[in-house]
Amino acid sequence: MRKGFTRHPKPDAPATHVKNYITPGGLERLRDEHRFLLTRERPAVVEVVAWAAGNGDRSENADYQYGKRRLRQIDGRIRFLTKRIEAAEVVDPEARRSGQAATKAFFGATVRYANAAGAERVVSIVGTDEVDLERNHISWVSPLGRALMKSAAGDSVVLQLPGGTEDLTVLEVCYERISVEPFREPPGSEASAKGLPRRR
């Protein structure tokens, strides 16, 4: 029996990366969180770890163990944010568009659609770092985002769901400002507890 040809990538072949499309507000949020962790939260935790290290046996020192674990979490998040920011491709929904780019749904579009029962919903297509279901902000690579992509008013699209499919009718496509929830200093952060000043 003849076996089908299977292509295996070379070990040193570069990985294929999905472009990190993001709105201006989304990028600002990532930068604000990155700045907070790097200039405020991390220094505050380092101070706690240094203080705890001087309090005897580190193996039984809860403050020291927690601080070291928190530092690893912060450093991991900083690395993640750095990569996302460096790979960001900013798309401004308010930028002028012409032709199909102005009438069809692409990244940054706000789309009004209806399901087969006539129930309407409005969603904005944003980056994976900006998903906010309470604001109806959906990722451009989500099933709904993919279904709506390149559609125009009057088009019928099919939403692929785990349990089947759903027919949707696109009613309106527009491009307007998408308000992204700004980054807020998390309650209980070490920087807040120490009252460290905010840096710009």
N, CA, C and O of each residue as an XYZ file, in Angstrom:
800
protein
N       0.850     -1.187      0.000
C       0.000      0.000      0.000
C       0.889      1.240      0.000
O       1.847      1.342      0.766
N       0.551      2.162     -0.863
C       1.351      3.370     -0.975
C       0.925      4.375      0.089
O      -0.258      4.675      0.246
N       1.900      4.880      0.805
C       1.606      5.853      1.847
C       1.581      7.261      1.256
O       2.363      7.593      0.365
N       0.679      8.069      1.765
C       0.614      9.450      1.318
C       1.820     10.231      1.812
O       2.393      9.931      2.860
N       2.189     11.233      1.039
C       3.350     12.043      1.403
C       2.982     12.999      2.526
O       2.000     13.735      2.425
N       3.756     12.989      3.580
C       3.538     13.891      4.705
C       4.733     14.809      4.833
O       5.872     14.355      4.937
N       4.466     16.091      4.824
C       5.545     17.065      4.911
C       5.827     17.399      6.363
O       4.922     17.753      7.119
N       7.081     17.284      6.741
C       7.480     17.617      8.105
C       8.377     18.849      8.065
O       9.355     18.868      7.317
N       8.068     19.877      8.854
C       8.915     21.068      8.852
C      10.286     20.772      9.420
O      10.434     19.942     10.317
N      11.282     21.452      8.896
C      12.633     21.290      9.409
C      12.712     21.871     10.817
O      12.025     22.844     11.128
N      13.555     21.271     11.678
C      13.650     21.753     13.060
C      13.997     23.228     13.160
O      13.531     23.922     14.064
N      14.828     23.713     12.216
C      15.253     25.104     12.303
C      14.389     26.027     11.451
O      14.719     27.201     11.282
N      13.282     25.507     10.912
C      12.410     26.344     10.092
C      11.690     27.345     10.980
O      11.191     26.976     12.043
N      11.626     28.611     10.562
C      10.959     29.614     11.388
C       9.475     29.328     11.509
O       8.836     28.905     10.545
N       8.929     29.558     12.690
C       7.503     29.319     12.920
C       6.680     30.389     12.226
O       7.121     31.529     12.080
N       5.480     30.013     11.798
C       4.582     30.966     11.163
C       3.810     31.706     12.248
O       3.128     31.085     13.064
N       3.917     33.021     12.258
C       3.273     33.817     13.292
C       2.069     34.551     12.717
O       2.141     35.118     11.626
N       0.966     34.537     13.452
C      -0.203     35.301     13.062
C       0.075     36.765     13.386
O       0.571     37.085     14.467
N      -0.244     37.641     12.455
C       0.011     39.063     12.675
C      -0.800     39.564     13.865
O      -1.962     39.197     14.042
N      -0.177     40.397     14.663
C      -0.847     40.928     15.846
C      -1.494     42.268     15.509
O      -1.003     43.326     15.904
N      -2.608     42.203     14.770
C      -3.357     43.423     14.480
C      -3.957     43.944     15.777
O      -4.413     43.172     16.620
N      -3.952     45.263     15.924
C      -4.447     45.860     17.159
C      -4.867     47.299     16.884
O      -4.312     47.949     15.999
N      -5.838     47.797     17.635
C      -6.268     49.184     17.479
C      -5.340     50.089     18.293
O      -4.630     49.600     19.172
N      -5.332     51.397     18.020
C      -4.488     52.308     18.810
C      -4.766     52.216     20.309
O      -3.839     52.233     21.118
N      -6.048     52.117     20.678
C      -6.397     52.013     22.092
C      -5.905     50.721     22.711
O      -5.501     50.699     23.874
N      -5.936     49.644     21.941
C      -5.455     48.363     22.443
C      -3.963     48.373     22.690
O      -3.485     47.824     23.682
N      -3.222     49.003     21.778
C      -1.769     49.089     21.948
C      -1.423     49.954     23.159
O      -0.496     49.641     23.907
N      -2.158     51.022     23.345
C      -1.922     51.890     24.506
C      -2.132     51.119     25.807
O      -1.385     51.290     26.770
N      -3.158     50.269     25.822
C      -3.430     49.467     27.016
C      -2.266     48.520     27.319
O      -1.853     48.394     28.471
N      -1.737     47.856     26.287
C      -0.602     46.953     26.488
C       0.610     47.714     27.007
O       1.300     47.251     27.915
N       0.864     48.877     26.430
C       2.018     49.676     26.853
C       1.870     50.160     28.291
O       2.843     50.193     29.044
N       0.653     50.533     28.669
C       0.420     51.001     30.040
C       0.652     49.877     31.047
O       1.243     50.101     32.103
N       0.187     48.669     30.722
C       0.407     47.534     31.625
C       1.889     47.194     31.698
O       2.415     46.916     32.775
N       2.562     47.215     30.552
C       3.997     46.927     30.504
C       4.766     47.927     31.364
O       5.658     47.548     32.123
N       4.418     49.196     31.240
C       5.086     50.250     32.008
C       4.843     50.068     33.507
O       5.759     50.222     34.314
N       3.608     49.739     33.870
C       3.274     49.539     35.284
C       4.087     48.392     35.881
O       4.660     48.530     36.962
N       4.137     47.265     35.179
C       4.859     46.105     35.702
C       6.355     46.375     35.804
O       6.999     45.994     36.782
N       6.900     47.032     34.790
C       8.347     47.231     34.725
C       8.839     48.305     35.689
O       9.894     48.153     36.304
N       8.081     49.386     35.822
C       8.577     50.528     36.600
C       7.973     50.653     37.994
O       8.494     51.402     38.820
N       6.886     49.935     38.273
C       6.256     50.085     39.579
C       6.096     48.760     40.322
O       6.579     48.609     41.444
N       5.412     47.795     39.688
C       5.115     46.561     40.410
C       6.363     45.715     40.652
O       6.570     45.211     41.756
N       7.197     45.559     39.619
C       8.389     44.725     39.801
C       9.338     45.298     40.858
O       9.784     44.555     41.733
N       9.663     46.606     40.804
C      10.529     47.163     41.858
C       9.946     46.980     43.256
O      10.685     46.743     44.212
N       8.617     47.090     43.380
C       7.989     46.929     44.694
C       8.139     45.498     45.194
O       8.402     45.281     46.377
N       7.973     44.516     44.303
C       8.103     43.113     44.704
C       9.560     42.778     45.006
O       9.837     42.024     45.938
N      10.489     43.327     44.235
C      11.918     43.114     44.498
C      12.266     43.606     45.896
O      13.052     42.974     46.603
N      11.690     44.719     46.290
C      11.934     45.268     47.628
C      11.423     44.315     48.707
O      12.081     44.119     49.728
N      10.250     43.723     48.479
C       9.686     42.762     49.439
C      10.580     41.534     49.541
O      10.847     41.044     50.638
N      11.043     41.034     48.394
C      11.902     39.846     48.384
C      13.206     40.125     49.126
O      13.683     39.287     49.892
N      13.780     41.305     48.896
C      15.034     41.662     49.567
C      14.834     41.741     51.079
O      15.683     41.298     51.852
N      13.702     42.312     51.487
C      13.404     42.405     52.925
C      13.208     41.010     53.523
O      13.726     40.706     54.597
N      12.446     40.158     52.806
C      12.153     38.820     53.313
C      13.400     37.950     53.367
O      13.519     37.081     54.231
N      14.337     38.183     52.438
C      15.554     37.370     52.394
C      16.402     37.558     53.643
O      17.195     36.688     54.002
N      16.232     38.692     54.299
C      17.016     38.952     55.505
C      16.351     38.473     56.775
O      16.829     38.749     57.875
N      15.239     37.750     56.627
C      14.491     37.300     57.808
C      14.642     35.809     58.081
O      13.659     35.133     58.389
N      15.841     35.299     57.974
C      16.071     33.912     58.371
C      15.960     32.913     57.241
O      16.197     33.237     56.077
N      15.594     31.684     57.603
C      15.542     30.547     56.682
C      14.577     30.820     55.530
O      13.372     30.959     55.736
N      15.123     30.894     54.319
C      14.284     31.211     53.162
C      13.325     30.079     52.806
O      12.253     30.325     52.254
N      13.702     28.850     53.117
C      12.856     27.707     52.762
C      11.543     27.713     53.529
O      10.561     27.119     53.085
N      11.520     28.384     54.687
C      10.298     28.446     55.488
C       9.754     29.868     55.577
O       8.910     30.177     56.418
N      10.252     30.715     54.702
C       9.857     32.122     54.711
C       8.766     32.341     53.663
O       9.051     32.401     52.467
N       7.515     32.461     54.117
C       6.380     32.579     53.194
C       6.468     33.843     52.347
O       6.159     33.812     51.156
N       6.889     34.957     52.953
C       7.002     36.210     52.202
C       8.025     36.084     51.081
O       7.812     36.567     49.969
N       9.131     35.431     51.391
C      10.188     35.262     50.389
C       9.714     34.355     49.258
O       9.894     34.675     48.083
N       9.110     33.225     49.613
C       8.645     32.278     48.603
C       7.576     32.904     47.709
O       7.598     32.738     46.489
N       6.645     33.624     48.327
C       5.592     34.277     47.542
C       6.187     35.342     46.628
O       5.811     35.454     45.461
N       7.123     36.123     47.173
C       7.742     37.186     46.386
C       8.483     36.653     45.172
O       8.379     37.217     44.083
N       9.229     35.571     45.350
C       9.961     34.977     44.232
C       8.999     34.443     43.176
O       9.233     34.591     41.977
N       7.912     33.819     43.635
C       6.916     33.305     42.693
C       6.248     34.451     41.938
O       6.011     34.359     40.733
N       5.951     35.522     42.654
C       5.328     36.693     42.025
C       6.282     37.330     41.016
O       5.844     37.790     39.962
N       7.566     37.363     41.322
C       8.545     37.916     40.385
C       8.576     37.115     39.088
O       8.657     37.689     38.003
N       8.513     35.788     39.200
C       8.505     34.950     37.996
C       7.269     35.236     37.152
O       7.346     35.284     35.924
N       6.127     35.425     37.817
C       4.896     35.744     37.093
C       5.016     37.091     36.380
O       4.628     37.225     35.220
N       5.552     38.078     37.082
C       5.704     39.413     36.501
C       6.653     39.375     35.312
O       6.361     39.947     34.262
N       7.794     38.699     35.474
C       8.773     38.632     34.383
C       8.198     37.919     33.164
O       8.471     38.306     32.028
N       7.400     36.877     33.401
C       6.761     36.176     32.291
C       5.779     37.072     31.560
O       5.716     37.071     30.330
N       5.014     37.835     32.324
C       4.041     38.744     31.717
C       4.749     39.867     30.959
O       4.299     40.264     29.884
N       5.842     40.377     31.502
C       6.599     41.430     30.826
C       7.137     40.921     29.493
O       7.074     41.627     28.486
N       7.668     39.697     29.482
C       8.180     39.121     28.230
C       7.062     38.972     27.209
O       7.240     39.276     26.030
N       5.904     38.499     27.674
C       4.754     38.329     26.778
C       4.327     39.671     26.189
O       4.130     39.786     24.980
N       4.186     40.681     27.041
C       3.752     41.997     26.578
C       4.770     42.607     25.619
O       4.398     43.237     24.629
N       6.051     42.418     25.916
C       7.101     42.953     25.046
C       6.974     42.380     23.642
O       7.066     43.113     22.657
N       6.763     41.070     23.548
C       6.626     40.427     22.239
C       5.371     40.904     21.514
O       5.402     41.138     20.306
N       4.265     41.050     22.252
C       3.022     41.496     21.627
C       3.140     42.932     21.120
O       2.628     43.265     20.051
N       3.813     43.769     21.889
C       3.993     45.171     21.488
C       4.910     45.264     20.272
O       4.639     46.021     19.340
N       6.000     44.489     20.286
C       6.942     44.524     19.165
C       6.308     44.006     17.877
O       6.649     44.467     16.787
N       5.383     43.044     17.999
C       4.751     42.448     16.818
C       3.484     43.179     16.387
O       2.851     42.805     15.399
N       3.119     44.215     17.125
C       1.847     44.898     16.859
C       1.828     45.592     15.501
O       2.790     46.251     15.105
N       0.717     45.428     14.805
C       0.450     46.159     13.566
C      -0.831     46.950     13.800
O      -1.934     46.404     13.786
N      -0.655     48.245     14.015
C      -1.780     49.093     14.413
C      -2.678     49.406     13.220
O      -2.213     49.826     12.161
N      -3.972     49.191     13.422
C      -4.981     49.530     12.422
C      -5.986     50.462     13.088
O      -6.648     50.086     14.055
N      -6.093     51.670     12.568
C      -6.995     52.662     13.147
C      -8.370     52.565     12.479
O      -8.490     52.830     11.283
N      -9.402     52.192     13.230
C     -10.743     52.081     12.638
C     -11.251     53.399     12.061
O     -12.113     53.399     11.183
N     -10.721     54.522     12.551
C     -11.189     55.831     12.095
C     -10.438     56.339     10.863
O     -10.765     57.401     10.333
N      -9.437     55.587     10.408
C      -8.683     56.013      9.227
C      -9.587     56.016      7.997
O     -10.503     55.201      7.891
N      -9.329     56.925      7.079
C     -10.149     57.028      5.873
C      -9.988     55.790      5.006
O      -8.884     55.271      4.840
N     -11.102     55.325      4.459
C     -11.105     54.153      3.596
C     -11.875     54.474      2.328
O     -12.728     55.361      2.305
N     -11.558     53.738      1.277
C     -12.268     53.932      0.015
C     -12.549     52.583     -0.622
O     -11.899     51.589     -0.298
N     -13.511     52.550     -1.521
C     -13.844     51.317     -2.220
C     -14.368     50.247     -1.283
O     -15.103     50.534     -0.339
N     -13.980     49.005     -1.556
C     -14.453     47.884     -0.744
C     -13.958     47.966      0.695
O     -14.606     47.455      1.608
N     -12.814     48.607      0.896
C     -12.270     48.726      2.247
C     -13.189     49.531      3.154
O     -13.102     49.427      4.378
N     -14.074     50.336      2.558
C     -14.989     51.158      3.349
C     -16.350     50.507      3.531
O     -17.108     50.892      4.421
N     -16.667     49.521      2.695
C     -18.006     48.921      2.742
C     -18.008     47.473      3.214
O     -19.059     46.938      3.568
N     -16.845     46.840      3.223
C     -16.770     45.453      3.672
C     -16.134     45.375      5.056
O     -15.402     46.272      5.475
N     -16.430     44.287      5.749
C     -15.935     44.109      7.114
C     -14.516     43.559      7.108
O     -14.256     42.449      6.643
N     -13.614     44.364      7.635
C     -12.239     43.939      7.852
C     -11.900     44.239      9.308
O     -12.777     44.606     10.090
N     -10.642     44.086      9.667
C     -10.234     44.393     11.039
C     -10.612     45.841     11.361
O     -10.378     46.749     10.564
N     -11.200     46.039     12.543
C     -11.586     47.378     12.975
C     -13.011     47.763     12.626
O     -13.478     48.837     13.006
N     -13.705     46.894     11.904
C     -15.082     47.208     11.514
C     -16.052     46.976     12.665
O     -15.829     46.128     13.529
N     -17.127     47.742     12.655
C     -18.250     47.508     13.558
C     -19.395     47.003     12.689
O     -19.800     47.664     11.732
N     -19.910     45.834     13.030
C     -20.876     45.148     12.169
C     -22.188     44.906     12.912
O     -22.203     44.431     14.047
N     -23.274     45.242     12.246
C     -24.607     44.918     12.772
C     -25.163     43.774     11.927
O     -25.193     43.852     10.699
N     -25.600     42.721     12.596
C     -26.101     41.559     11.867
C     -27.312     40.978     12.592
O     -27.605     41.340     13.732
N     -28.003     40.078     11.915
C     -29.171     39.417     12.497
C     -29.071     37.920     12.266
O     -28.535     37.468     11.254
N     -29.595     37.154     13.217
C     -29.628     35.702     13.030
C     -30.930     35.304     12.341
O     -31.727     36.165     11.970
N     -31.142     34.014     12.172
C     -32.313     33.531     11.443
C     -33.622     33.915     12.128
O     -34.661     34.021     11.477
N     -33.566     34.125     13.453
C     -34.776     34.490     14.196
C     -35.045     35.991     14.150
O     -36.066     36.463     14.652
N     -34.119     36.739     13.543
C     -34.301     38.182     13.432
C     -33.679     38.982     14.555
O     -33.755     40.211     14.554
N     -33.061     38.304     15.521
C     -32.418     39.011     16.634
C     -31.148     39.700     16.132
O     -30.301     39.073     15.496
N     -31.027     40.986     16.424
C     -29.884     41.760     15.948
C     -28.814     41.909     17.027
O     -29.092     41.885     18.226
N     -27.591     42.060     16.553
C     -26.464     42.266     17.458
C     -25.416     43.112     16.740
O     -25.262     43.024     15.522
N     -24.705     43.924     17.499
C     -23.635     44.748     16.946
C     -22.321     44.342     17.596
O     -22.228     44.280     18.822
N     -21.309     44.066     16.790
C     -19.995     43.690     17.310
C     -18.916     44.509     16.614
O     -19.098     44.975     15.489
N     -17.794     44.675     17.302
C     -16.620     45.320     16.712
C     -15.515     44.286     16.614
O     -15.280     43.530     17.556
N     -14.832     44.252     15.472
C     -13.795     43.256     15.225
C     -12.443     43.840     15.622
O     -11.966     44.797     15.012
N     -11.828     43.251     16.655
C     -10.586     43.793     17.213
C      -9.517     42.704     17.303
O      -9.716     41.582     16.835
N      -8.379     43.053     17.914
C      -7.278     42.113     18.062
C      -7.491     41.136     19.202
O      -8.383     41.318     20.031
N      -6.672     40.104     19.239
C      -6.818     39.070     20.269
C      -6.524     39.601     21.666
O      -6.979     39.024     22.654
N      -5.767     40.696     21.762
C      -5.460     41.284     23.069
C      -6.540     42.259     23.528
O      -6.437     42.825     24.616
N      -7.570     42.458     22.714
C      -8.577     43.475     23.016
C      -9.973     42.901     23.217
O     -10.928     43.656     23.402
N     -10.106     41.594     23.183
C     -11.425     40.968     23.289
C     -12.110     41.396     24.589
O     -11.531     41.301     25.671
N     -13.332     41.861     24.465
C     -14.116     42.307     25.618
C     -15.581     42.016     25.295
O     -16.251     42.814     24.639
N     -16.066     40.881     25.757
C     -17.418     40.452     25.399
C     -18.489     41.372     25.978
O     -19.582     41.476     25.422
N     -18.183     42.037     27.089
C     -19.156     42.971     27.657
C     -19.360     44.175     26.742
O     -20.431     44.782     26.732
N     -18.330     44.513     25.978
C     -18.424     45.627     25.030
C     -18.701     45.137     23.611
O     -18.730     45.930     22.670
N     -18.904     43.823     23.460
C     -19.128     43.209     22.145
C     -17.927     43.393     21.217
O     -18.082     43.591     20.012
N     -16.738     43.325     21.795
C     -15.506     43.369     21.017
C     -15.040     41.931     20.807
O     -14.702     41.242     21.769
N     -15.022     41.479     19.563
C     -14.656     40.095     19.262
C     -13.346     40.050     18.483
O     -13.002     40.995     17.774
N     -12.626     38.951     18.622
C     -11.355     38.794     17.924
C     -11.576     38.542     16.435
O     -12.539     37.884     16.039
N     -10.683     39.068     15.631
C     -10.781     38.872     14.180
C     -10.508     37.427     13.778
O     -10.828     37.026     12.659
N      -9.910     36.628     14.693
C      -9.656     35.218     14.387
C     -10.654     34.293     15.080
O     -10.510     33.073     15.013
N     -11.660     34.855     15.744
C     -12.705     34.039     16.372
C     -13.634     33.506     15.281
O     -13.634     34.031     14.168
N     -14.425     32.474     15.580
C     -15.363     31.957     14.572
C     -16.290     33.033     14.009
O     -16.520     33.086     12.801
N     -16.826     33.897     14.888
C     -17.715     34.953     14.412
C     -16.945     35.989     13.601
O     -17.421     36.460     12.569
N     -15.751     36.337     14.078
C     -14.933     37.299     13.346
C     -14.596     36.802     11.949
O     -14.659     37.561     10.982
N     -14.240     35.536     11.844
C     -13.916     34.947     10.536
C     -15.144     34.904      9.625
O     -15.041     35.129      8.419
N     -16.307     34.613     10.217
C     -17.532     34.533      9.418
C     -17.899     35.897      8.834
O     -18.354     35.990      7.694
N     -17.699     36.952      9.622
C     -18.074     38.295      9.182
C     -17.034     38.941      8.269
O     -17.355     39.863      7.519
N     -15.800     38.465      8.327
C     -14.719     39.083      7.565
C     -15.034     39.119      6.067
O     -15.447     38.117      5.483
N     -14.834     40.281      5.462
C     -15.027     40.552      4.031
C     -16.497     40.582      3.610
O     -16.800     40.607      2.418
N     -17.408     40.581      4.584
C     -18.830     40.659      4.248
C     -19.260     42.115      4.141
O     -18.599     43.008      4.670
N     -20.372     42.346      3.451
C     -20.929     43.686      3.287
C     -22.408     43.642      3.631
O     -22.992     42.565      3.761
N     -23.013     44.817      3.778
C     -24.438     44.886      4.094
C     -25.240     44.123      3.040
O     -25.045     44.314      1.840
N     -26.138     43.265      3.500
C     -26.952     42.464      2.597
C     -26.426     41.063      2.383
O     -27.140     40.207      1.861
N     -25.178     40.812      2.781
C     -24.596     39.480      2.607
C     -25.125     38.503      3.656
O     -25.456     38.885      4.778
N     -25.193     37.241      3.259
C     -25.509     36.161      4.190
C     -24.225     35.392      4.451
O     -23.501     35.049      3.516
N     -23.942     35.120      5.714
C     -22.724     34.395      6.074
C     -23.098     33.219      6.965
O     -24.175     33.188      7.561
N     -22.198     32.264      7.042
C     -22.441     31.071      7.853
C     -21.439     31.039      9.004
O     -20.228     31.046      8.787
N     -21.955     31.005     10.211
C     -21.117     30.922     11.404
C     -20.922     29.456     11.767
O     -21.887     28.733     12.015
N     -19.669     29.028     11.796
C     -19.354     27.643     12.141
C     -19.273     27.513     13.658
O     -18.477     28.188     14.311
N     -20.112     26.633     14.207
C     -20.154     26.411     15.649
C     -19.823     24.956     15.956
O     -19.977     24.097     15.088
N     -19.371     24.664     17.178
C     -19.049     23.274     17.536
C     -20.218     22.318     17.304
O     -20.018     21.160     16.937
N     -21.449     22.814     17.521
C     -22.607     21.943     17.374
C     -23.305     22.050     16.034
O     -24.367     21.457     15.845
N     -22.730     22.797     15.095
C     -23.363     22.953     13.788
C     -23.063     24.314     13.190
O     -21.982     24.865     13.401
N     -24.011     24.858     12.447
C     -23.820     26.154     11.803
C     -25.010     27.063     12.090
O     -26.083     26.606     12.482
N     -24.793     28.360     11.887
C     -25.860     29.341     12.066
C     -25.779     30.353     10.930
O     -24.707     30.882     10.637
N     -26.908     30.619     10.297
C     -26.961     31.583      9.201
C     -27.175     32.989      9.759
O     -28.060     33.219     10.583
N     -26.350     33.919      9.294
C     -26.438     35.307      9.731
C     -26.594     36.215      8.519
O     -26.091     35.912      7.437
N     -27.287     37.320      8.706
C     -27.434     38.318      7.650
C     -26.783     39.617      8.105
O     -27.125     40.160      9.155
N     -25.853     40.104      7.316
C     -25.158     41.351      7.650
C     -26.056     42.526      7.275
O     -26.507     42.632      6.135
N     -26.312     43.401      8.236
C     -27.209     44.534      8.015
C     -26.457     45.838      7.772
O     -26.908     46.691      7.006
N     -25.310     45.986      8.429
C     -24.567     47.245      8.295
C     -23.106     47.030      8.659
O     -22.784     46.285      9.585
N     -22.233     47.690      7.922
C     -20.799     47.676      8.216
C     -20.323     49.119      8.261
O     -20.549     49.878      7.317
N     -19.673     49.500      9.340
C     -19.146     50.858      9.426
C     -17.810     50.847     10.164
O     -17.439     49.863     10.805
N     -17.108     51.959     10.056
C     -15.825     52.113     10.740
C     -15.897     53.354     11.612
O     -16.100     54.465     11.124
N     -15.728     53.148     12.902
C     -15.812     54.231     13.869
C     -14.859     53.947     15.019
O     -14.252     52.879     15.091
N     -14.739     54.899     15.899
C     -13.828     54.736     17.029
C     -14.284     53.575     17.909
O     -15.462     53.464     18.249
N     -13.333     52.713     18.273
C     -13.618     51.588     19.163
C     -12.979     51.891     20.514
O     -11.755     51.965     20.630
N     -13.808     52.065     21.520
C     -13.306     52.402     22.856
C     -12.837     51.139     23.571
O     -13.624     50.230     23.831
N     -11.555     51.098     23.882
C     -10.971     49.958     24.586
C     -10.857     50.299     26.066
O     -10.429     51.395     26.428
N     -11.240     49.363     26.909
C     -11.125     49.568     28.357
C      -9.665     49.847     28.706
O      -8.804     49.010     28.435
N      -9.367     51.003     29.301
C      -7.967     51.327     29.619
C      -7.413     50.436     30.721
O      -8.162     49.877     31.522
N      -6.106     50.315     30.748
C      -5.473     49.531     31.810
C      -5.629     50.258     33.138
O      -5.402     51.464     33.237
N      -6.018     49.505     34.146
C      -6.135     50.062     35.494
C      -5.277     49.246     36.441
O      -5.218     48.019     36.360
N      -4.626     49.942     37.324
C      -3.775     49.275     38.298
C      -4.613     48.285     39.107
O      -5.609     48.679     39.714
N      -4.228     47.014     39.125
C      -5.041     46.011     39.821
C      -5.086     46.256     41.324
O      -4.072     46.615     41.922
N      -6.250     46.067     41.941
C      -6.348     46.239     43.395
C      -5.471     45.222     44.110
O      -5.383     44.066     43.698
N      -4.836     45.653     45.165
C      -3.983     44.748     45.922
C      -2.584     44.606     45.367
O      -1.819     43.762     45.836
N      -2.227     45.418     44.369
C      -0.874     45.327     43.822
C       0.139     45.797     44.859
O      -0.174     46.616     45.723
N       1.348     45.273     44.763
C       2.398     45.630     45.716
C       2.758     47.106     45.599
O       3.074     47.757     46.595
N       2.707     47.634     44.366
C       3.038     49.043     44.151
C       2.046     49.952     44.863
O       2.432     50.974     45.431
N       0.768     49.582     44.834
C      -0.256     50.384     45.509
C      -0.068     50.343     47.018
O      -0.206     51.356     47.704
N       0.253     49.150     47.525
C       0.434     48.991     48.968
C       1.578     49.853     49.479
O       1.536     50.362     50.599
N       2.606     50.011     48.640
C       3.764     50.800     49.057
C       3.616     52.272     48.694
O       4.435     53.103     49.085
N       2.561     52.586     47.939
C       2.331     53.977     47.572
C       3.387     54.534     46.647
O       3.711     55.720     46.718
N       3.937     53.686     45.769
C       4.963     54.168     44.844
C       4.346     55.120     43.831
O       3.234     54.878     43.363
N       5.043     56.198     43.481
C       4.495     57.165     42.525
C       4.407     56.576     41.130
O       5.224     55.740     40.742
N       3.401     57.024     40.374
C       3.259     56.587     38.992
C       4.311     57.255     38.121
O       4.624     58.433     38.294
N       4.856     56.480     37.176
C       5.871     57.018     36.277
C       5.325     57.078     34.868
O       4.554     56.213     34.452
N       5.723     58.092     34.141
C       5.294     58.262     32.752
C       6.481     58.116     31.818
O       6.326     58.225     30.601
